[in-house]
Amino acid sequence: MNVSVDFMRGTDERRRNSHNIFFFFCNNYKGSVYPCFFLSDVSVRGFDNHAKCGLVWIPHVVAYRCRTCGISPCMSICRECFKKGDHSTHDFNMFLSQAGGACDCGDTSVMKAEGFCTDHGINYCANNAPVPDDLMSVAEAIMPRLLLRLLQHFRENGNIRAPEPSYSYSKAANECDEYCSMLMEFNNMGELMRRVMTRALINTELYKQLVEPPFPDNKYGRYLASSKKKYEDAVKAFPSPEPPDEYEHLPALGRTIAHITLLQEFIFWTFKFEFPQNIVCFLLNMLPDQDYKEHLTRTFVMHYSRIPSVLEMSKDPDTLSNRVVHMSVQLFSNESLALKMVEELSLLHVMIISLKLMMSKILILNTLHDPDKNFHFVIDCAKRVMKEHCYWPLVSDFNNVLSHESVALVFLRDDNLIDMWFQFLSMLQGMNVNVRETGSHVEFEPSSYYAAFSCELEASAYPMWSIISHLRDSAHADLAKKIMSVCVSYLQDWLEAINFYHPKIEKSEMMHASFHFPLHRYLAAFTCQAVRTMGMPLKDILPSPDLLALLMMHPLRVQVSFIHIISFLPSTIFLFLQPILLNILAQKY
């Protein structure tokens, strides 16, 4: 064992080569009295009594989703668990995973027990025999050093001064690919080895012993001091959020980061290195350990406000977005855990503020009406954030947590959250103004069209339908009424901001139109839900007739623009497009 520790401490070239470390352990522990590091050994696997599958897959892998068994709409199961479970009469579908995922079979917080396969579940137990006291002693001694070596690799490459740091970070992450595979193989040995790994990752005292001074007065001690300095410099250089003054006190919106466990520092480097696939998979592989899952979720939330900055700086935001969601969807699909993060770390506040801060950087003056009499600002759909959907992980996570009824009710009962959300929706109100071309033909439409419709659908409509799905009876009528009241208030502010006081469109403004009015959508949808399912009389909901006359003008303008567009299309094209256009209008109003 001392040989192993000395090898890990070495600062020469062989320590830098993860491939050598892999074979070192395989060769030195093969056939020994502590064979737990030899990957083909069955001693440790024989005591594996895990109830959850937890298999992690990367993007573009086929998986299954069963709506009959699912508690969370984001639940998914791997092919093997699906085949071994009885889903023949269920409402299920097979899909190609876009962002990657993890199997939820055996997890009662995400899916119903009747959908579990024969290998997983709360009653599954492979071996009831007591575990020998010394079986994991070598693993407990060496595993912290293995994890520390991976951490040191990130520290050594964490302050890259290069024209394209994204490429350099990716290269550094790829260098430890085999090393991460080795750690995942250890995790796959079962519950005993997984517990050794997770305890090392979340142990605060162990972290102090490994990375905090005093350091030994030798070559390795000087290396540790240098490593700590590189880590501190990387933390200082990492972008920090700038939340509103009234929310600076929230722990997850702090300007500084303090790490007290190996896991917390691993999450920091995961963010810094733009979510390398191997590290994401390594961290997700240990999710069957519930204590570790809560620590990972808490740490992820504490770093969450840095996601917008990471996305904005990335050279490949599309891939990065998928990897962020690959991790977040596994953490926020558990309703009790998501609610705990909302109550203890103000997760909903963090999500909405992060989204607002990202979008507030790309605001422009709205041109729907006279700019000289207009002080309403909207999102610029031509910016990179919109065209490359950098906001998608944030709204995806927001939709995920709102799918939980307990979380949605917290949102509806918090006046500050509702107010912040409608501030964000106001940024979308009247965005991407279209100017009718009466002269030369426009050969190619700008890509901002697609960006605008995608944003309104994902960032406005999806959360709206998630919230409405929980308002099924009169028990929550007061919450629905509050939403409608706030919506009317923001609509009045918007009408004032665009200087629209009379139900008439000026001739000079007839050539301008926007198709995006989320505030109108919210008022219409919640009014419909209140009348149909909550028994609220319409006369108690609708605003004054004068205000209604003003509110109907812009949706009416959309209808007129639609007629103008199709009037110039040949009849054959119109017949082909009609179902698609009607579908869009049905979604919109």
C-alpha positions in Angstrom: 0.0 0.0 0.0 2.9 2.4 0.7 4.2 1.7 -2.8 0.8 2.8 -4.1 0.7 6.0 -2.2 4.3 6.9 -3.2 3.4 6.2 -6.8 0.4 8.6 -6.6 2.5 11.3 -5.0 5.2 11.2 -7.7 5.7 14.4 -9.7 7.5 12.9 -12.6 6.1 11.9 -16.0 4.8 8.5 -15.0 2.4 10.2 -12.5 1.0 12.3 -15.3 0.1 9.3 -17.4 -3.3 8.0 -16.3 -2.8 4.9 -18.4 0.2 3.9 -16.3 -1.7 4.4 -13.1 -4.5 2.1 -14.4 -2.1 -0.8 -15.2 -0.2 -0.1 -11.9 -3.2 -1.0 -9.8 -4.3 -3.9 -12.0 -0.8 -5.5 -11.8 -0.1 -4.8 -8.2 -3.4 -6.0 -6.7 -4.1 -8.9 -8.9 -4.3 -12.0 -6.7 -3.5 -10.2 -3.5 -5.5 -10.5 -0.3 -7.1 -7.2 -1.1 -8.2 -7.8 -4.7 -10.9 -5.0 -4.7 -8.9 -3.0 -7.3 -8.7 -5.8 -9.8 -11.6 -5.2 -12.1 -12.5 -8.8 -12.9 -12.7 -9.8 -9.2 -16.1 -11.0 -7.9 -15.6 -10.6 -4.2 -16.9 -7.1 -4.0 -19.6 -7.6 -6.6 -20.9 -10.5 -4.6 -22.1 -8.1 -1.9 -23.8 -5.7 -4.3 -27.3 -5.2 -3.0 -28.1 -2.0 -4.9 -31.8 -1.4 -5.6 -31.4 1.2 -8.4 -30.0 0.7 -11.9 -28.4 4.2 -12.4 -26.9 3.3 -15.8 -25.6 6.4 -17.5 -25.7 6.9 -21.2 -24.3 9.6 -23.5 -26.2 11.5 -26.2 -27.7 9.6 -29.3 -28.4 6.4 -27.3 -31.8 4.8 -27.5 -33.8 4.8 -24.2 -37.4 4.3 -23.1 -40.0 6.5 -21.3 -43.2 5.1 -19.8 -45.9 7.6 -19.0 -47.9 4.9 -17.1 -45.0 4.3 -14.6 -43.4 7.7 -14.6 -43.9 10.1 -11.7 -41.7 12.7 -13.3 -42.2 13.5 -17.0 -38.4 13.3 -17.4 -38.1 9.7 -16.2 -36.3 7.3 -18.5 -35.1 3.7 -18.4 -32.4 1.8 -20.3 -33.2 -0.9 -22.8 -32.3 -3.8 -20.5 -34.6 -2.6 -17.7 -37.4 -1.9 -20.1 -37.2 -5.4 -21.6 -37.1 -7.0 -18.1 -40.0 -5.0 -16.9 -43.7 -5.5 -17.9 -44.6 -2.4 -19.9 -46.5 -4.2 -22.7 -49.9 -2.6 -21.9 -48.4 0.8 -20.8 -48.2 4.2 -22.6 -44.5 4.2 -23.5 -42.2 5.4 -26.2 -38.7 4.7 -27.4 -36.6 7.8 -28.1 -33.1 8.8 -29.2 -31.6 10.6 -26.2 -30.6 14.2 -27.2 -28.6 15.2 -24.1 -27.8 11.8 -22.5 -29.5 10.4 -19.4 -29.5 7.8 -16.6 -31.8 4.9 -15.9 -34.4 5.5 -13.2 -35.3 1.9 -12.7 -35.6 1.2 -9.0 -36.0 4.8 -8.0 -39.4 5.2 -6.3 -39.1 9.0 -6.4 -39.1 9.1 -10.2 -41.2 6.0 -11.2 -43.8 3.7 -9.8 -42.6 0.4 -8.3 -44.7 -1.7 -10.6 -42.6 -0.6 -13.5 -39.3 -1.9 -12.0 -37.5 -4.7 -13.8 -36.7 -8.0 -12.1 -33.2 -6.8 -11.2 -34.1 -3.6 -9.4 -36.5 -2.5 -6.7 -36.7 -2.1 -3.0 -37.2 -5.8 -2.4 -34.2 -6.9 -4.5 -31.3 -8.3 -2.5 -28.6 -10.5 -3.9 -26.6 -11.3 -0.8 -27.6 -10.9 2.8 -24.3 -12.2 4.2 -22.3 -9.8 6.4 -19.5 -7.9 4.7 -16.0 -8.8 6.0 -14.5 -5.9 7.9 -11.3 -5.8 6.0 -12.8 -6.3 2.5 -12.7 -2.6 1.6 -9.7 -1.4 3.7 -7.3 -1.0 0.8 -10.0 0.8 -1.3 -10.7 3.2 1.6 -7.0 4.0 1.8 -6.2 4.5 -1.9 -9.5 5.8 -3.3 -9.0 9.4 -1.9 -5.5 9.5 -3.6 -7.0 8.4 -6.9 -9.7 11.1 -6.7 -7.1 13.7 -5.7 -4.9 12.8 -8.7 -7.8 13.6 -11.0 -8.4 16.8 -9.2 -4.8 17.8 -9.5 -5.0 17.2 -13.3 -7.7 19.9 -13.5 -5.7 22.3 -11.3 -2.7 21.9 -13.5 -4.7 22.8 -16.6 -7.2 25.3 -15.0 -5.5 28.6 -15.9 -4.9 28.2 -19.6 -3.9 31.3 -21.4 -4.8 30.5 -25.0 -6.7 32.2 -27.9 -9.4 29.4 -27.6 -9.6 28.2 -24.0 -12.6 26.0 -24.9 -10.4 23.8 -27.1 -7.6 23.7 -24.5 -10.1 22.7 -21.8 -11.5 20.0 -24.0 -8.0 18.7 -24.8 -7.1 18.6 -21.0 -10.4 16.7 -20.3 -9.7 14.2 -23.0 -6.3 13.4 -21.5 -7.9 11.9 -18.4 -10.5 9.9 -20.4 -9.0 6.5 -19.5 -8.6 7.5 -15.9 -12.2 8.4 -15.6 -13.1 5.1 -17.3 -11.1 3.3 -14.6 -13.0 5.2 -11.8 -16.3 4.3 -13.4 -15.3 0.7 -13.6 -14.6 0.8 -9.8 -18.1 2.3 -9.3 -19.6 -0.5 -11.4 -18.2 -3.0 -9.0 -21.3 -2.3 -6.9 -22.7 -0.7 -3.8 -19.7 -1.3 -1.6 -17.1 0.3 -3.9 -19.6 3.1 -4.7 -20.0 3.9 -1.0 -16.2 4.1 -0.6 -16.0 6.6 -3.5 -18.9 8.7 -2.4 -17.8 8.9 1.2 -14.4 10.1 0.0 -16.0 12.7 -2.2 -18.2 14.3 0.5 -15.9 14.0 3.5 -14.9 17.5 4.7 -12.1 16.4 6.9 -10.5 14.3 4.2 -10.5 17.3 1.8 -8.6 19.4 4.4 -6.1 16.6 4.9 -5.5 16.3 1.2 -5.3 19.8 -0.1 -5.0 22.2 2.8 -1.7 23.3 4.5 0.5 22.6 6.4 2.2 20.8 3.5 5.3 18.5 4.0 8.7 20.2 3.5 9.7 18.2 0.4 9.2 18.1 -3.3 5.6 16.8 -3.0 4.8 19.5 -0.5 5.9 22.2 -2.8 3.8 20.7 -5.6 0.7 20.7 -3.3 1.3 24.4 -2.5 1.7 25.3 -6.1 -1.5 23.2 -6.9 -3.4 25.1 -4.3 -2.3 28.5 -5.7 -3.5 27.4 -9.2 -6.8 26.4 -7.8 -7.3 29.7 -5.9 -6.4 31.7 -9.1 -8.9 29.7 -11.1 -11.6 30.4 -8.6 -10.9 34.2 -8.6 -10.9 34.3 -12.4 -14.2 32.4 -12.8 -17.1 34.7 -13.6 -19.5 35.5 -10.7 -23.1 36.5 -11.0 -24.4 40.1 -10.4 -27.8 39.5 -8.7 -30.1 42.3 -7.7 -29.2 43.9 -4.4 -32.2 42.4 -2.5 -31.0 38.9 -3.4 -27.3 39.1 -2.8 -27.7 37.4 0.5 -28.9 34.1 -1.1 -26.1 31.5 -0.7 -26.4 30.3 -4.3 -26.0 33.8 -5.7 -22.9 34.7 -3.8 -20.0 36.3 -5.7 -17.4 34.0 -4.1 -17.2 30.2 -4.0 -15.8 28.2 -1.1 -15.3 24.4 -1.5 -15.0 22.1 1.5 -15.2 18.7 -0.2 -13.6 16.9 -3.2 -17.1 16.8 -4.8 -17.6 20.5 -4.5 -14.3 21.2 -6.2 -15.0 18.6 -8.9 -18.3 20.5 -9.7 -16.3 23.7 -10.0 -13.9 22.2 -12.5 -16.9 20.6 -14.3 -18.3 24.1 -14.8 -14.8 25.6 -15.6 -14.0 22.9 -18.2 -17.5 23.3 -19.8 -18.9 20.0 -18.6 -16.6 17.4 -20.1 -18.5 14.2 -21.1 -16.3 11.9 -19.1 -16.5 13.9 -15.9 -20.3 14.3 -16.2 -20.7 10.5 -16.7 -18.3 9.8 -13.8 -20.3 12.1 -11.4 -23.7 10.7 -12.5 -22.6 7.1 -12.2 -22.8 7.3 -8.4 -26.3 8.7 -8.2 -27.8 5.5 -6.8 -26.2 6.6 -3.5 -28.9 8.9 -2.2 -26.7 10.8 0.3 -24.2 11.5 -2.6 -27.1 12.6 -4.8 -28.3 15.2 -2.4 -24.7 16.5 -1.9 -24.2 16.6 -5.7 -27.6 18.4 -6.2 -26.8 21.0 -3.5 -23.4 21.7 -4.9 -24.8 22.0 -8.4 -27.3 24.5 -7.3 -24.6 26.5 -5.5 -22.8 26.9 -8.8 -25.9 27.2 -10.9 -25.8 31.0 -11.4 -22.5 30.6 -13.3 -24.2 28.6 -16.1 -25.1 31.7 -18.2 -21.5 32.9 -18.2 -20.2 29.5 -19.1 -22.7 29.2 -22.0 -21.9 32.7 -23.3 -18.2 32.1 -23.3 -18.4 28.6 -25.0 -17.4 28.1 -28.6 -19.9 25.2 -28.8 -23.0 26.2 -26.7 -25.2 23.5 -28.3 -23.0 20.6 -27.0 -22.5 22.4 -23.7 -26.3 22.9 -23.3 -26.9 19.1 -23.8 -24.3 18.2 -21.2 -25.7 20.7 -18.6 -29.1 19.2 -19.1 -27.7 15.7 -19.0 -26.7 16.4 -15.4 -29.5 18.7 -14.2 -32.4 16.6 -15.4 -31.1 13.7 -13.2 -30.9 16.0 -10.2 -34.2 17.9 -10.5 -36.5 15.0 -11.5 -36.8 13.9 -7.9 -39.7 16.0 -6.5 -38.7 15.8 -2.8 -35.1 16.8 -3.6 -36.1 19.6 -5.9 -38.5 21.0 -3.3 -35.7 20.8 -0.7 -33.4 22.8 -3.0 -36.2 25.4 -3.5 -36.8 25.7 0.2 -33.2 25.7 1.4 -31.3 27.2 -1.5 -34.0 29.3 -3.2 -33.6 27.3 -6.4 -36.5 29.0 -8.2 -35.1 32.5 -7.4 -31.7 31.4 -8.7 -33.1 30.0 -12.0 -35.3 33.1 -12.8 -32.6 35.6 -11.8 -30.0 33.7 -13.9 -32.3 33.7 -16.9 -33.1 37.4 -16.4 -29.4 38.3 -16.1 -28.6 36.5 -19.3 -31.4 38.1 -21.3 -31.0 41.6 -19.9 -27.6 41.8 -21.7 -29.3 41.7 -25.1 -32.2 44.1 -24.8 -33.0 46.7 -27.5 -35.6 49.4 -27.8 -38.9 48.0 -29.1 -39.9 49.4 -32.6 -43.5 48.1 -32.7 -44.7 51.7 -32.3 -43.2 55.1 -32.5 -39.7 54.8 -31.0 -39.7 58.4 -29.9 -42.7 57.7 -27.6 -41.6 54.2 -26.6 -39.6 53.1 -23.6 -40.2 49.4 -23.8 -37.2 47.2 -24.2 -37.3 43.7 -25.7 -34.8 40.9 -26.5 -32.7 41.2 -29.6 -33.4 37.9 -31.4 -30.4 38.5 -33.7 -27.9 38.0 -30.9 -25.9 34.8 -30.4 -27.7 34.0 -27.1 -30.9 33.6 -29.0 -29.7 32.1 -32.3 -27.7 29.4 -30.6 -30.3 28.8 -27.8 -27.9 29.5 -25.0 -30.9 30.0 -22.7 -32.2 26.4 -23.3 -30.6 24.7 -20.2 -32.1 27.3 -17.9 -35.6 27.1 -19.3 -35.4 23.3 -19.5 -34.5 23.0 -15.8 -37.2 25.5 -14.9 -39.8 23.5 -16.8 -38.5 20.3 -15.1 -38.9 21.7 -11.6 -42.3 23.2 -12.4 -43.6 19.8 -13.4 -43.6 18.9 -9.7 -46.8 20.2 -8.1 -45.3 21.0 -4.7 -42.6 23.2 -6.5 -45.2 24.9 -8.7 -47.3 25.8 -5.7 -44.3 27.4 -4.0 -43.8 29.5 -7.2 -47.5 30.5 -7.3 -47.6 31.5 -3.6 -44.4 33.7 -3.8 -45.3 37.2 -5.0 -41.6 38.1 -5.6 -41.1 35.0 -7.8 -44.2 35.8 -9.9 -43.2 39.4 -10.2 -39.7 38.5 -11.5 -41.2 36.0 -13.9 -43.5 38.6 -15.4 -40.5 41.0 -15.7 -38.9 38.3 -17.8 -42.0 37.7 -19.9 -42.2 41.5 -20.6 -38.8 41.2 -22.3 -40.5 38.9 -24.9 -43.6 41.0 -25.3 -43.6 42.4 -28.8 -40.1 41.2 -29.7 -38.7 40.6 -33.3 -40.8 43.2 -35.0 -41.4 42.4 -38.7 -41.6 45.2 -41.3 -43.6 44.4 -44.3 -41.6 44.6 -47.5 -43.5 46.3 -50.4 -40.5 46.9 -52.7 -37.9 44.3 -53.7 -38.4 40.6 -52.9 -36.7 39.2 -49.7 -34.8 36.2 -50.9 -33.8 34.8 -47.5 -35.7 35.3 -44.3 -33.5 36.2 -41.3 -32.8 33.4 -38.8 -34.2 35.6 -36.0 -37.7 34.4 -37.0 -37.0 30.8 -35.7 -35.1 32.1 -32.7 -38.1 34.3 -31.6 -40.7 31.5 -31.9 -38.4 28.9 -30.2 -37.8 31.3 -27.3 -41.4 32.1 -26.7 -42.4 28.4 -26.9 -39.7 27.1 -24.6 -39.2 30.0 -22.2 -42.8 31.2 -22.0 -45.4 28.6 -23.2 -43.9 25.5 -21.7 -43.7 26.9 -18.2 -47.2 28.3 -18.5 -48.6 24.8 -19.4 -46.6 23.2 -16.6 -48.2 25.6 -14.0 -51.7 25.3 -15.5 -51.5 21.5 -15.3 -51.5 21.8 -11.5 -54.5 24.1 -11.3 -57.2 21.4 -11.7 -59.9 22.5 -9.3 -61.3 25.4 -7.3 -58.9 24.7 -4.4 -56.3 26.9 -6.0 -58.6 29.5 -7.5 -57.0 32.2 -5.4 -53.6 31.4 -7.0 -55.0 31.5 -10.5 -56.7 34.8 -9.8 -53.4 36.3 -8.5 -51.6 35.3 -11.6 -54.3 36.9 -13.8 -54.2 40.1 -11.7 -50.4 40.4 -12.0 -50.7 39.7 -15.7 -53.2 42.5 -16.2 -51.0 44.8 -14.2 -48.0 44.1 -16.5 -50.1 44.4 -19.6 -51.2 47.9 -18.4 -47.5 48.8 -17.8 -46.6 47.5 -21.3 -49.4 49.5 -23.0 -48.1 52.6 -21.2 -44.5 51.9 -22.2 -45.4 51.6 -25.9 -47.7 54.7 -25.6 -50.8 52.8 -26.7 -53.8 54.4 -25.2 -56.5 54.1 -27.9 -57.7 51.0 -29.8 -56.4 52.2 -33.1 -53.2 51.5 -35.1 -51.6 54.6 -36.6 -51.2 54.5 -40.4 -47.4 54.9 -40.1 -47.3 51.7 -37.9 -49.4 49.5 -40.1 -46.3 48.0 -41.8 -44.9 46.8 -38.4 -46.0 43.7 -36.6 -44.9 41.3 -34.0 -46.1 37.7 -33.5 -45.0 37.4 -29.8 -47.3 38.5 -27.0 -46.7 36.1 -24.1 -48.5 38.4 -21.6 -51.7 38.0 -23.7 -51.1 34.3 -23.9 -50.9 34.0 -20.1 -54.0 36.0 -19.5 -56.0 34.0 -22.1 -54.8 30.6 -20.9 -55.3 31.2 -17.2 -58.7 32.8 -17.8 -59.7 29.7 -19.8 -58.5 27.4 -17.0 -60.2 29.4 -14.3 -63.6 29.3 -16.1 -63.5 25.7 -17.3 -62.0 23.8 -14.3 -62.3 26.2 -11.3 -65.8 27.4 -11.9 -64.9 31.1 -11.7 -67.4 33.5 -13.4 -66.0 35.3 -16.3 -67.3 38.7 -15.1 -65.1 38.4 -12.0 -61.9 37.8 -14.1 -62.0 40.0 -17.1 -60.5 43.6 -16.9 -62.6 46.6 -17.9 -64.1 46.9 -21.4 -61.8 49.8 -22.2 -58.7 47.8 -21.3 -60.0 44.8 -23.2 -60.4 46.9 -26.3 -56.7 47.9 -26.1 -55.6 44.3 -25.4 -57.4 42.8 -28.4 -55.6 45.1 -30.9 -52.3 43.3 -31.1 -53.6 39.7 -31.3 -56.0 41.0 -34.0 -53.0 42.5 -35.8 -51.4 39.0 -35.9 -54.5 37.7 -37.5 -54.5 40.4 -40.1 -50.8 39.8 -40.8 -51.6 36.2 -41.3 -54.2 37.0 -43.9 -51.9 39.4 -45.7 -49.2 36.6 -45.9 -51.4 33.8 -47.2 -53.2 36.1 -49.7 -50.0 36.2 -51.8 -49.4 32.5 -51.7 -50.5 30.2 -54.6 -53.5 28.1 -53.6 -51.6 24.8 -53.8 -48.9 26.1 -51.4 -51.6 27.4 -49.0 -53.4 24.1 -48.9 -50.0 22.4 -48.0 -49.2 24.9 -45.3 -52.7 25.3 -43.8 -52.4 22.5 -41.2 -49.0 23.8 -40.1 -50.2 27.4 -39.8 -53.4 26.4 -38.0 -51.3 24.4 -35.6 -49.1 27.4 -34.8 -52.1 29.6 -34.2 -53.7 27.0 -32.0 -50.5 26.9 -29.9 -50.3 30.6 -29.8 -53.8 31.6 -28.9 
